[in-house]
Each structure stands twice: as C-alpha cells, then as structure tokens.
Amino acid sequence: MSLFRTLQNQPRIITLFTHDVASKPSTLIMQQLRAGSSDKYEIEVHTKFPTLDQLKYMNSIDKTVLQAQVPNLSRLLLKDSTYETFNKDLKECVSLNSWNSTSSLWVDWEKRKLGNNASSVKSLLEKL
C-alpha cells in the first residue's frame, strides 16, 4: 500500500478545547462526537490555549464563533507567538478573561468547521 493511500485512510482529527472536561458544554459536545462515526475521526481534548497559528486558522474558519469563545481575540491575533497566553492552561485563561467559561470550542481541522455547542457538532455530523 502506498503512503498516500495509507494517509487517505487515516481518520481526521476533531479537537475539543476546554477549561473543564467535566463541564456541561464539554460533556454535551463529547456526547455528540462519540455518537458519530468513530472510524471517520478521532477526538483530541486540549486543556491549553491554542497556539497563535491555530488561532489564526480558526479565525479564518469562523471569526464570530471564535470571538465568542476568545473575548480578546483581536488583541491576541496581533501578538507574537511567544506571548504568554498561547499554550497557557485554559483554567488560567478563564480567570484572565481570555477564555469564555460558559462554553467549549471544537474544531474539525480538515473540514474547516468549528463550533462552541453540541448542536453545531450535530449539524456537522449530519453532513458526513
């Protein structure tokens, strides 16, 4: 089997960024993701703030949803990648008002989709 064919068969990654894995928004999103086809994607859970590159990529997908999750998004996009908020524990970011504590953020990197609630995951999975 060629390398290209092997890569084609790899499941894509859907990342859940959350400050609290046990929070209601996170558990609802995880329930929706687990209800989907597990052979099509893998779920990664991150409790660290996204990197600048990840933030820029997500901003290119849906700025409105990202802005709702990251209140100071515009200011952060102007910072250098070494800025202290990037890759910081999300619990700390909540206390610094850099992360919305009432929701979590999921990203399907390959399909260029993101959302901050379970219904947005459900709509993504219905299109698969």
A tleap script that builds the chain and sets N, CA, C and O, in Angstrom:
source leaprc.protein.ff14SB
mol = sequence {
  NMET SER LEU PHE ARG THR LEU GLN ASN GLN
  PRO ARG ILE ILE THR LEU PHE THR HIE ASP
  VAL ALA SER LYS PRO SER THR LEU ILE MET
  GLN GLN LEU ARG ALA GLY SER SER ASP LYS
  TYR GLU ILE GLU VAL HIE THR LYS PHE PRO
  THR LEU ASP GLN LEU LYS TYR MET ASN SER
  ILE ASP LYS THR VAL LEU GLN ALA GLN VAL
  PRO ASN LEU SER ARG LEU LEU LEU LYS ASP
  SER THR TYR GLU THR PHE ASN LYS ASP LEU
  LYS GLU CYS VAL SER LEU ASN SER TRP ASN
  SER THR SER SER LEU TRP VAL ASP TRP GLU
  LYS ARG LYS LEU GLY ASN ASN ALA SER SER
  VAL LYS SER LEU LEU GLU LYS CLEU
}
set mol.1.N position { 0.850 -1.176 0.000 }
set mol.1.CA position { 0.000 0.000 0.000 }
set mol.1.C position { 0.895 1.239 0.000 }
set mol.1.O position { 1.869 1.315 0.749 }
set mol.2.N position { 0.561 2.179 -0.826 }
set mol.2.CA position { 1.365 3.396 -0.909 }
set mol.2.C position { 1.142 4.278 0.316 }
set mol.2.O position { 0.139 4.153 1.019 }
set mol.3.N position { 2.098 5.170 0.553 }
set mol.3.CA position { 1.986 6.102 1.676 }
set mol.3.C position { 0.757 6.984 1.510 }
set mol.3.O position { 0.050 7.260 2.479 }
set mol.4.N position { 0.504 7.429 0.275 }
set mol.4.CA position { -0.658 8.282 0.027 }
set mol.4.C position { -1.945 7.559 0.409 }
set mol.4.O position { -2.821 8.135 1.055 }
set mol.5.N position { -2.052 6.319 0.014 }
set mol.5.CA position { -3.254 5.537 0.323 }
set mol.5.C position { -3.389 5.347 1.837 }
set mol.5.O position { -4.494 5.404 2.376 }
set mol.6.N position { -2.277 5.124 2.510 }
set mol.6.CA position { -2.297 4.976 3.963 }
set mol.6.C position { -2.798 6.250 4.617 }
set mol.6.O position { -3.615 6.197 5.536 }
set mol.7.N position { -2.317 7.391 4.153 }
set mol.7.CA position { -2.738 8.671 4.710 }
set mol.7.C position { -4.218 8.936 4.445 }
set mol.7.O position { -4.907 9.530 5.274 }
set mol.8.N position { -4.697 8.494 3.290 }
set mol.8.CA position { -6.107 8.687 2.966 }
set mol.8.C position { -7.018 7.952 3.943 }
set mol.8.O position { -8.126 8.406 4.229 }
set mol.9.N position { -6.556 6.832 4.446 }
set mol.9.CA position { -7.373 6.022 5.342 }
set mol.9.C position { -7.300 6.464 6.800 }
set mol.9.O position { -8.018 5.930 7.646 }
set mol.10.N position { -6.448 7.426 7.098 }
set mol.10.CA position { -6.333 7.912 8.468 }
set mol.10.C position { -7.559 8.739 8.838 }
set mol.10.O position { -8.011 9.566 8.047 }
set mol.11.N position { -8.093 8.524 10.024 }
set mol.11.CA position { -9.222 9.367 10.441 }
set mol.11.C position { -8.749 10.796 10.686 }
set mol.11.O position { -7.611 11.021 11.099 }
set mol.12.N position { -9.615 11.739 10.432 }
set mol.12.CA position { -9.232 13.126 10.676 }
set mol.12.C position { -9.345 13.418 12.170 }
set mol.12.O position { -9.879 12.609 12.929 }
set mol.13.N position { -8.845 14.569 12.581 }
set mol.13.CA position { -8.819 14.944 13.992 }
set mol.13.C position { -9.851 16.036 14.259 }
set mol.13.O position { -9.915 17.032 13.539 }
set mol.14.N position { -10.649 15.839 15.290 }
set mol.14.CA position { -11.522 16.892 15.806 }
set mol.14.C position { -11.032 17.191 17.217 }
set mol.14.O position { -10.974 16.305 18.070 }
set mol.15.N position { -10.681 18.448 17.449 }
set mol.15.CA position { -10.121 18.862 18.734 }
set mol.15.C position { -11.166 19.600 19.553 }
set mol.15.O position { -11.894 20.448 19.038 }
set mol.16.N position { -11.228 19.270 20.821 }
set mol.16.CA position { -12.078 19.987 21.767 }
set mol.16.C position { -11.170 20.766 22.708 }
set mol.16.O position { -10.382 20.179 23.449 }
set mol.17.N position { -11.285 22.093 22.673 }
set mol.17.CA position { -10.563 22.953 23.605 }
set mol.17.C position { -11.515 23.255 24.759 }
set mol.17.O position { -12.608 23.780 24.545 }
set mol.18.N position { -11.102 22.925 25.977 }
set mol.18.CA position { -11.967 23.156 27.132 }
set mol.18.C position { -11.155 23.435 28.388 }
set mol.18.O position { -10.071 22.883 28.577 }
set mol.19.N position { -11.684 24.282 29.228 }
set mol.19.CA position { -11.034 24.566 30.509 }
set mol.19.C position { -11.458 23.555 31.569 }
set mol.19.O position { -10.823 23.449 32.619 }
set mol.20.N position { -12.543 22.805 31.293 }
set mol.20.CA position { -13.063 21.836 32.256 }
set mol.20.C position { -13.758 20.704 31.499 }
set mol.20.O position { -14.864 20.877 30.987 }
set mol.21.N position { -13.110 19.564 31.436 }
set mol.21.CA position { -13.638 18.421 30.692 }
set mol.21.C position { -14.983 17.966 31.253 }
set mol.21.O position { -15.810 17.422 30.521 }
set mol.22.N position { -15.199 18.184 32.536 }
set mol.22.CA position { -16.443 17.750 33.176 }
set mol.22.C position { -17.567 18.783 33.087 }
set mol.22.O position { -18.670 18.532 33.573 }
set mol.23.N position { -17.309 19.923 32.483 }
set mol.23.CA position { -18.345 20.956 32.381 }
set mol.23.C position { -19.466 20.492 31.456 }
set mol.23.O position { -19.257 19.654 30.579 }
set mol.24.N position { -20.644 21.042 31.663 }
set mol.24.CA position { -21.803 20.642 30.858 }
set mol.24.C position { -21.573 20.873 29.358 }
set mol.24.O position { -21.858 19.975 28.565 }
set mol.25.N position { -21.062 22.057 28.934 }
set mol.25.CA position { -20.832 22.243 27.494 }
set mol.25.C position { -19.874 21.198 26.910 }
set mol.25.O position { -20.104 20.685 25.815 }
set mol.26.N position { -18.809 20.889 27.640 }
set mol.26.CA position { -17.836 19.906 27.153 }
set mol.26.C position { -18.436 18.514 27.059 }
set mol.26.O position { -18.227 17.810 26.072 }
set mol.27.N position { -19.179 18.116 28.081 }
set mol.27.CA position { -19.756 16.773 28.054 }
set mol.27.C position { -20.804 16.633 26.957 }
set mol.27.O position { -20.906 15.576 26.335 }
set mol.28.N position { -21.583 17.680 26.711 }
set mol.28.CA position { -22.576 17.621 25.630 }
set mol.28.C position { -21.902 17.513 24.264 }
set mol.28.O position { -22.354 16.757 23.405 }
set mol.29.N position { -20.826 18.265 24.066 }
set mol.29.CA position { -20.079 18.187 22.804 }
set mol.29.C position { -19.472 16.796 22.648 }
set mol.29.O position { -19.556 16.199 21.575 }
set mol.30.N position { -18.861 16.279 23.712 }
set mol.30.CA position { -18.250 14.947 23.646 }
set mol.30.C position { -19.302 13.873 23.360 }
set mol.30.O position { -19.030 12.938 22.606 }
set mol.31.N position { -20.478 13.986 23.938 }
set mol.31.CA position { -21.548 13.012 23.670 }
set mol.31.C position { -21.906 13.005 22.191 }
set mol.31.O position { -22.084 11.941 21.598 }
set mol.32.N position { -22.012 14.178 21.599 }
set mol.32.CA position { -22.335 14.263 20.169 }
set mol.32.C position { -21.210 13.674 19.326 }
set mol.32.O position { -21.465 12.945 18.368 }
set mol.33.N position { -19.969 13.987 19.681 }
set mol.33.CA position { -18.835 13.464 18.917 }
set mol.33.C position { -18.748 11.946 19.025 }
set mol.33.O position { -18.487 11.264 18.035 }
set mol.34.N position { -18.964 11.429 20.203 }
set mol.34.CA position { -18.899 9.971 20.399 }
set mol.34.C position { -20.062 9.249 19.724 }
set mol.34.O position { -19.957 8.066 19.402 }
set mol.35.N position { -21.157 9.952 19.511 }
set mol.35.CA position { -22.316 9.348 18.845 }
set mol.35.C position { -22.083 9.203 17.343 }
set mol.35.O position { -22.796 8.455 16.673 }
set mol.36.N position { -21.100 9.906 16.820 }
set mol.36.CA position { -20.806 9.866 15.390 }
set mol.36.C position { -19.974 8.655 15.014 }
set mol.36.O position { -19.732 7.764 15.828 }
set mol.37.N position { -19.545 8.644 13.772 }
set mol.37.CA position { -18.769 7.535 13.228 }
set mol.37.C position { -17.323 7.608 13.707 }
set mol.37.O position { -16.568 8.484 13.285 }
set mol.38.N position { -16.946 6.704 14.574 }
set mol.38.CA position { -15.611 6.750 15.169 }
set mol.38.C position { -14.499 6.376 14.193 }
set mol.38.O position { -13.332 6.660 14.461 }
set mol.39.N position { -14.833 5.746 13.069 }
set mol.39.CA position { -13.789 5.403 12.111 }
set mol.39.C position { -13.451 6.575 11.184 }
set mol.39.O position { -12.461 6.517 10.455 }
set mol.40.N position { -14.260 7.634 11.207 }
set mol.40.CA position { -14.012 8.784 10.338 }
set mol.40.C position { -13.188 9.871 11.012 }
set mol.40.O position { -12.562 10.681 10.329 }
set mol.41.N position { -13.177 9.902 12.336 }
set mol.41.CA position { -12.415 10.928 13.043 }
set mol.41.C position { -12.011 10.450 14.429 }
set mol.41.O position { -12.614 9.544 15.003 }
set mol.42.N position { -10.973 11.090 14.942 }
set mol.42.CA position { -10.526 10.866 16.312 }
set mol.42.C position { -10.733 12.160 17.080 }
set mol.42.O position { -10.648 13.250 16.513 }
set mol.43.N position { -11.003 12.035 18.363 }
set mol.43.CA position { -11.238 13.198 19.211 }
set mol.43.C position { -10.001 13.454 20.063 }
set mol.43.O position { -9.491 12.548 20.722 }
set mol.44.N position { -9.528 14.687 20.042 }
set mol.44.CA position { -8.441 15.111 20.924 }
set mol.44.C position { -8.999 16.171 21.861 }
set mol.44.O position { -9.726 17.064 21.426 }
set mol.45.N position { -8.668 16.082 23.126 }
set mol.45.CA position { -9.102 17.080 24.104 }
set mol.45.C position { -7.881 17.873 24.542 }
set mol.45.O position { -6.884 17.309 24.992 }
set mol.46.N position { -7.976 19.192 24.405 }
set mol.46.CA position { -6.881 20.075 24.803 }
set mol.46.C position { -7.355 20.991 25.922 }
set mol.46.O position { -8.434 21.579 25.844 }
set mol.47.N position { -6.544 21.105 26.955 }
set mol.47.CA position { -6.858 21.997 28.070 }
set mol.47.C position { -5.905 23.188 28.104 }
set mol.47.O position { -5.829 23.912 29.096 }
set mol.48.N position { -5.188 23.376 27.016 }
set mol.48.CA position { -4.282 24.517 26.875 }
set mol.48.C position { -4.839 25.458 25.819 }
set mol.48.O position { -5.528 25.031 24.892 }
set mol.49.N position { -4.538 26.731 25.966 }
set mol.49.CA position { -4.974 27.725 24.995 }
set mol.49.C position { -4.331 27.409 23.645 }
set mol.49.O position { -3.185 26.961 23.604 }
set mol.50.N position { -5.038 27.631 22.550 }
set mol.50.CA position { -4.465 27.358 21.225 }
set mol.50.C position { -3.204 28.187 20.966 }
set mol.50.O position { -2.988 29.232 21.580 }
set mol.51.N position { -2.389 27.696 20.049 }
set mol.51.CA position { -1.215 28.455 19.622 }
set mol.51.C position { -1.683 29.596 18.718 }
set mol.51.O position { -2.840 29.631 18.299 }
set mol.52.N position { -0.794 30.510 18.426 }
set mol.52.CA position { -1.140 31.615 17.531 }
set mol.52.C position { -1.527 31.087 16.153 }
set mol.52.O position { -2.493 31.569 15.560 }
set mol.53.N position { -0.799 30.116 15.639 }
set mol.53.CA position { -1.126 29.547 14.326 }
set mol.53.C position { -2.513 28.902 14.328 }
set mol.53.O position { -3.281 29.073 13.382 }
set mol.54.N position { -2.826 28.169 15.381 }
set mol.54.CA position { -4.151 27.556 15.481 }
set mol.54.C position { -5.237 28.627 15.552 }
set mol.54.O position { -6.289 28.502 14.925 }
set mol.55.N position { -4.966 29.677 16.322 }
set mol.55.CA position { -5.932 30.765 16.469 }
set mol.55.C position { -6.192 31.445 15.122 }
set mol.55.O position { -7.338 31.738 14.781 }
set mol.56.N position { -5.131 31.692 14.366 }
set mol.56.CA position { -5.274 32.324 13.046 }
set mol.56.C position { -6.066 31.425 12.099 }
set mol.56.O position { -6.917 31.902 11.349 }
set mol.57.N position { -5.784 30.135 12.136 }
set mol.57.CA position { -6.502 29.197 11.275 }
set mol.57.C position { -7.988 29.166 11.637 }
set mol.57.O position { -8.846 29.215 10.756 }
set mol.58.N position { -8.289 29.083 12.935 }
set mol.58.CA position { -9.684 29.065 13.374 }
set mol.58.C position { -10.379 30.381 13.035 }
set mol.58.O position { -11.563 30.390 12.697 }
set mol.59.N position { -9.655 31.481 13.123 }
set mol.59.CA position { -10.210 32.788 12.780 }
set mol.59.C position { -10.613 32.836 11.304 }
set mol.59.O position { -11.589 33.493 10.942 }
set mol.60.N position { -9.857 32.139 10.461 }
set mol.60.CA position { -10.178 32.100 9.031 }
set mol.60.C position { -11.402 31.225 8.747 }
set mol.60.O position { -12.005 31.332 7.679 }
set mol.61.N position { -11.768 30.368 9.688 }
set mol.61.CA position { -12.931 29.496 9.518 }
set mol.61.C position { -14.213 30.209 9.936 }
set mol.61.O position { -15.158 30.305 9.153 }
set mol.62.N position { -14.244 30.710 11.173 }
set mol.62.CA position { -15.457 31.360 11.692 }
set mol.62.C position { -15.080 32.337 12.803 }
set mol.62.O position { -14.981 31.971 13.974 }
set mol.63.N position { -14.878 33.569 12.405 }
set mol.63.CA position { -14.440 34.601 13.343 }
set mol.63.C position { -15.478 34.865 14.437 }
set mol.63.O position { -15.110 35.130 15.581 }
set mol.64.N position { -16.751 34.797 14.105 }
set mol.64.CA position { -17.812 35.096 15.066 }
set mol.64.C position { -17.829 34.097 16.220 }
set mol.64.O position { -17.882 34.492 17.385 }
set mol.65.N position { -17.784 32.814 15.900 }
set mol.65.CA position { -17.782 31.782 16.939 }
set mol.65.C position { -16.509 31.876 17.772 }
set mol.65.O position { -16.549 31.765 18.997 }
set mol.66.N position { -15.383 32.079 17.099 }
set mol.66.CA position { -14.115 32.179 17.816 }
set mol.66.C position { -14.097 33.389 18.743 }
set mol.66.O position { -13.604 33.306 19.868 }
set mol.67.N position { -14.633 34.509 18.274 }
set mol.67.CA position { -14.696 35.727 19.095 }
set mol.67.C position { -15.556 35.498 20.341 }
set mol.67.O position { -15.255 36.034 21.408 }
set mol.68.N position { -16.613 34.713 20.211 }
set mol.68.CA position { -17.463 34.405 21.364 }
set mol.68.C position { -16.705 33.582 22.407 }
set mol.68.O position { -16.965 33.700 23.604 }
set mol.69.N position { -15.777 32.758 21.953 }
set mol.69.CA position { -15.012 31.909 22.871 }
set mol.69.C position { -13.785 32.620 23.429 }
set mol.69.O position { -13.396 32.400 24.577 }
set mol.70.N position { -13.180 33.472 22.608 }
set mol.70.CA position { -11.952 34.181 22.993 }
set mol.70.C position { -12.257 35.678 22.970 }
set mol.70.O position { -12.105 36.322 21.932 }
set mol.71.N position { -12.685 36.235 24.101 }
set mol.71.CA position { -13.136 37.630 24.131 }
set mol.71.C position { -12.126 38.655 23.610 }
set mol.71.O position { -12.517 39.649 22.997 }
set mol.72.N position { -10.853 38.428 23.843 }
set mol.72.CA position { -9.834 39.385 23.399 }
set mol.72.C position { -9.118 38.896 22.137 }
set mol.72.O position { -7.912 39.091 21.985 }
set mol.73.N position { -9.859 38.267 21.247 }
set mol.73.CA position { -9.307 37.679 20.027 }
set mol.73.C position { -8.525 38.684 19.192 }
set mol.73.O position { -7.392 38.406 18.798 }
set mol.74.N position { -9.100 39.827 18.921 }
set mol.74.CA position { -8.443 40.823 18.061 }
set mol.74.C position { -7.077 41.213 18.600 }
set mol.74.O position { -6.115 41.337 17.841 }
set mol.75.N position { -6.995 41.403 19.894 }
set mol.75.CA position { -5.725 41.786 20.517 }
set mol.75.C position { -4.713 40.640 20.440 }
set mol.75.O position { -3.534 40.869 20.171 }
set mol.76.N position { -5.172 39.414 20.674 }
set mol.76.CA position { -4.270 38.264 20.646 }
set mol.76.C position { -3.711 37.991 19.257 }
set mol.76.O position { -2.565 37.561 19.122 }
set mol.77.N position { -4.506 38.235 18.230 }
set mol.77.CA position { -4.037 37.992 16.861 }
set mol.77.C position { -2.893 38.922 16.469 }
set mol.77.O position { -2.170 38.648 15.512 }
set mol.78.N position { -2.729 40.007 17.197 }
set mol.78.CA position { -1.641 40.955 16.925 }
set mol.78.C position { -0.362 40.614 17.687 }
set mol.78.O position { 0.684 41.212 17.438 }
set mol.79.N position { -0.438 39.670 18.600 }
set mol.79.CA position { 0.709 39.310 19.440 }
set mol.79.C position { 1.659 38.372 18.714 }
set mol.79.O position { 1.322 37.779 17.689 }
set mol.80.N position { 2.847 38.257 19.270 }
set mol.80.CA position { 3.861 37.325 18.797 }
set mol.80.C position { 3.513 35.917 19.307 }
set mol.80.O position { 2.823 35.778 20.317 }
set mol.81.N position { 3.983 34.893 18.620 }
set mol.81.CA position { 3.655 33.515 19.002 }
set mol.81.C position { 4.203 33.129 20.378 }
set mol.81.O position { 3.774 32.130 20.956 }
set mol.82.N position { 5.140 33.909 20.901 }
set mol.82.CA position { 5.694 33.617 22.223 }
set mol.82.C position { 4.921 34.298 23.350 }
set mol.82.O position { 5.292 34.172 24.518 }
set mol.83.N position { 3.855 35.015 23.012 }
set mol.83.CA position { 3.064 35.715 24.019 }
set mol.83.C position { 2.549 34.720 25.057 }
set mol.83.O position { 2.199 33.587 24.724 }
set mol.84.N position { 2.506 35.149 26.304 }
set mol.84.CA position { 2.236 34.260 27.435 }
set mol.84.C position { 0.892 33.525 27.391 }
set mol.84.O position { 0.787 32.434 27.952 }
set mol.85.N position { -0.105 34.067 26.765 }
set mol.85.CA position { -1.424 33.420 26.743 }
set mol.85.C position { -1.421 32.147 25.903 }
set mol.85.O position { -2.117 31.187 26.231 }
set mol.86.N position { -0.645 32.134 24.828 }
set mol.86.CA position { -0.637 30.973 23.941 }
set mol.86.C position { -0.081 29.751 24.671 }
set mol.86.O position { 0.985 29.797 25.285 }
set mol.87.N position { -0.828 28.676 24.583 }
set mol.87.CA position { -0.482 27.393 25.193 }
set mol.87.C position { -0.544 27.422 26.724 }
set mol.87.O position { 0.004 26.543 27.389 }
set mol.88.N position { -1.211 28.431 27.274 }
set mol.88.CA position { -1.412 28.521 28.730 }
set mol.88.C position { -2.597 27.638 29.113 }
set mol.88.O position { -3.493 27.406 28.301 }
set mol.89.N position { -2.596 27.153 30.339 }
set mol.89.CA position { -3.705 26.351 30.837 }
set mol.89.C position { -5.008 27.148 30.721 }
set mol.89.O position { -5.066 28.306 31.135 }
set mol.90.N position { -6.039 26.536 30.164 }
set mol.90.CA position { -7.295 27.255 29.925 }
set mol.90.C position { -7.995 27.691 31.211 }
set mol.90.O position { -8.738 28.672 31.200 }
set mol.91.N position { -7.772 26.986 32.310 }
set mol.91.CA position { -8.351 27.427 33.585 }
set mol.91.C position { -7.791 28.794 33.972 }
set mol.91.O position { -8.518 29.649 34.476 }
set mol.92.N position { -6.499 28.994 33.733 }
set mol.92.CA position { -5.891 30.301 34.000 }
set mol.92.C position { -6.450 31.350 33.044 }
set mol.92.O position { -6.683 32.495 33.431 }
set mol.93.N position { -6.659 30.952 31.805 }
set mol.93.CA position { -7.182 31.882 30.798 }
set mol.93.C position { -8.595 32.348 31.149 }
set mol.93.O position { -8.967 33.482 30.846 }
set mol.94.N position { -9.379 31.483 31.782 }
set mol.94.CA position { -10.719 31.878 32.227 }
set mol.94.C position { -10.602 33.005 33.247 }
set mol.94.O position { -11.324 33.998 33.167 }
set mol.95.N position { -9.699 32.850 34.198 }
set mol.95.CA position { -9.548 33.880 35.235 }
set mol.95.C position { -8.982 35.182 34.676 }
set mol.95.O position { -9.168 36.246 35.266 }
set mol.96.N position { -8.294 35.100 33.541 }
set mol.96.CA position { -7.744 36.293 32.888 }
set mol.96.C position { -8.706 36.877 31.852 }
set mol.96.O position { -8.364 37.836 31.160 }
set mol.97.N position { -9.901 36.306 31.744 }
set mol.97.CA position { -10.908 36.720 30.755 }
set mol.97.C position { -10.429 36.562 29.313 }
set mol.97.O position { -10.811 37.333 28.433 }
set mol.98.N position { -9.592 35.561 29.087 }
set mol.98.CA position { -9.133 35.253 27.732 }
set mol.98.C position { -9.861 34.043 27.155 }
set mol.98.O position { -9.627 33.668 26.006 }
set mol.99.N position { -10.736 33.433 27.941 }
set mol.99.CA position { -11.463 32.231 27.517 }
set mol.99.C position { -12.847 32.263 28.145 }
set mol.99.O position { -12.980 32.514 29.343 }
set mol.100.N position { -13.873 32.011 27.351 }
set mol.100.CA position { -15.252 32.009 27.824 }
set mol.100.C position { -15.506 30.750 28.655 }
set mol.100.O position { -15.367 29.632 28.158 }
set mol.101.N position { -15.874 30.935 29.899 }
set mol.101.CA position { -16.070 29.792 30.801 }
set mol.101.C position { -17.413 29.084 30.604 }
set mol.101.O position { -17.621 28.003 31.154 }
set mol.102.N position { -18.317 29.674 29.836 }
set mol.102.CA position { -19.649 29.080 29.682 }
set mol.102.C position { -19.774 28.163 28.468 }
set mol.102.O position { -20.844 27.612 28.211 }
set mol.103.N position { -18.684 28.001 27.725 }
set mol.103.CA position { -18.728 27.117 26.559 }
set mol.103.C position { -17.352 26.515 26.313 }
set mol.103.O position { -16.374 26.878 26.967 }
set mol.104.N position { -17.292 25.598 25.370 }
set mol.104.CA position { -16.049 24.979 24.927 }
set mol.104.C position { -15.999 25.107 23.411 }
set mol.104.O position { -17.011 25.408 22.778 }
set mol.105.N position { -14.847 24.883 22.839 }
set mol.105.CA position { -14.676 25.074 21.397 }
set mol.105.C position { -14.186 23.785 20.752 }
set mol.105.O position { -13.191 23.210 21.194 }
set mol.106.N position { -14.875 23.328 19.711 }
set mol.106.CA position { -14.420 22.163 18.953 }
set mol.106.C position { -14.010 22.612 17.554 }
set mol.106.O position { -14.567 23.564 17.008 }
set mol.107.N position { -13.027 21.914 16.981 }
set mol.107.CA position { -12.523 22.253 15.649 }
set mol.107.C position { -12.304 20.980 14.847 }
set mol.107.O position { -11.628 20.056 15.299 }
set mol.108.N position { -12.883 20.941 13.653 }
set mol.108.CA position { -12.591 19.889 12.681 }
set mol.108.C position { -11.605 20.522 11.710 }
set mol.108.O position { -11.996 21.269 10.814 }
set mol.109.N position { -10.329 20.219 11.894 }
set mol.109.CA position { -9.263 20.894 11.152 }
set mol.109.C position { -9.361 20.630 9.653 }
set mol.109.O position { -9.165 21.538 8.845 }
set mol.110.N position { -9.659 19.403 9.286 }
set mol.110.CA position { -9.690 19.028 7.872 }
set mol.110.C position { -10.903 19.601 7.140 }
set mol.110.O position { -10.777 20.097 6.021 }
set mol.111.N position { -12.062 19.533 7.762 }
set mol.111.CA position { -13.292 20.019 7.130 }
set mol.111.C position { -13.497 21.522 7.313 }
set mol.111.O position { -14.461 22.084 6.793 }
set mol.112.N position { -12.598 22.174 8.048 }
set mol.112.CA position { -12.653 23.624 8.286 }
set mol.112.C position { -13.987 24.038 8.913 }
set mol.112.O position { -14.674 24.938 8.430 }
set mol.113.N position { -14.326 23.349 10.006 }
set mol.113.CA position { -15.547 23.653 10.752 }
set mol.113.C position { -15.179 23.826 12.215 }
set mol.113.O position { -14.247 23.194 12.712 }
set mol.114.N position { -15.924 24.691 12.900 }
set mol.114.CA position { -15.761 24.827 14.341 }
set mol.114.C position { -17.063 25.283 14.953 }
set mol.114.O position { -17.947 25.795 14.267 }
set mol.115.N position { -17.166 25.093 16.243 }
set mol.115.CA position { -18.367 25.496 16.950 }
set mol.115.C position { -18.127 25.507 18.441 }
set mol.115.O position { -17.076 25.087 18.924 }
set mol.116.N position { -19.126 25.997 19.164 }
set mol.116.CA position { -18.962 26.072 20.614 }
set mol.116.C position { -20.154 25.478 21.372 }
set mol.116.O position { -20.402 25.818 22.529 }
set mol.117.N position { -20.889 24.580 20.692 }
set mol.117.CA position { -22.001 23.914 21.381 }
set mol.117.C position { -22.305 22.571 20.712 }
set mol.117.O position { -21.815 22.273 19.623 }
set mol.118.N position { -23.121 21.776 21.391 }
set mol.118.CA position { -23.433 20.431 20.906 }
set mol.118.C position { -24.242 20.443 19.614 }
set mol.118.O position { -24.072 19.559 18.774 }
set mol.119.N position { -25.116 21.425 19.443 }
set mol.119.CA position { -25.933 21.457 18.224 }
set mol.119.C position { -25.077 21.714 16.985 }
set mol.119.O position { -25.403 21.232 15.900 }
set mol.120.N position { -23.996 22.462 17.133 }
set mol.120.CA position { -23.113 22.694 15.983 }
set mol.120.C position { -22.369 21.416 15.607 }
set mol.120.O position { -22.084 21.190 14.431 }
set mol.121.N position { -22.055 20.583 16.589 }
set mol.121.CA position { -21.431 19.284 16.307 }
set mol.121.C position { -22.428 18.397 15.579 }
set mol.121.O position { -22.083 17.726 14.607 }
set mol.122.N position { -23.653 18.398 16.053 }
set mol.122.CA position { -24.696 17.560 15.447 }
set mol.122.C position { -24.891 17.919 13.977 }
set mol.122.O position { -25.034 17.032 13.136 }
set mol.123.N position { -24.897 19.209 13.664 }
set mol.123.CA position { -25.082 19.615 12.265 }
set mol.123.C position { -23.887 19.198 11.408 }
set mol.123.O position { -24.059 18.857 10.238 }
set mol.124.N position { -22.686 19.222 11.973 }
set mol.124.CA position { -21.507 18.753 11.236 }
set mol.124.C position { -21.632 17.262 10.948 }
set mol.124.O position { -21.400 16.824 9.821 }
set mol.125.N position { -21.992 16.491 11.950 }
set mol.125.CA position { -22.061 15.042 11.798 }
set mol.125.C position { -23.169 14.611 10.850 }
set mol.125.O position { -23.042 13.580 10.189 }
set mol.126.N position { -24.242 15.369 10.769 }
set mol.126.CA position { -25.331 15.042 9.848 }
set mol.126.C position { -24.901 15.194 8.399 }
set mol.126.O position { -25.484 14.572 7.510 }
set mol.127.N position { -23.888 16.013 8.152 }
set mol.127.CA position { -23.414 16.244 6.787 }
set mol.127.C position { -22.381 15.220 6.345 }
set mol.127.O position { -21.976 15.219 5.182 }
set mol.128.N position { -21.950 14.353 7.244 }
set mol.128.CA position { -20.935 13.350 6.900 }
set mol.128.C position { -21.518 12.215 6.099 }
set mol.128.O position { -20.799 11.287 5.728 }
savepdb mol mol.pdb
quit
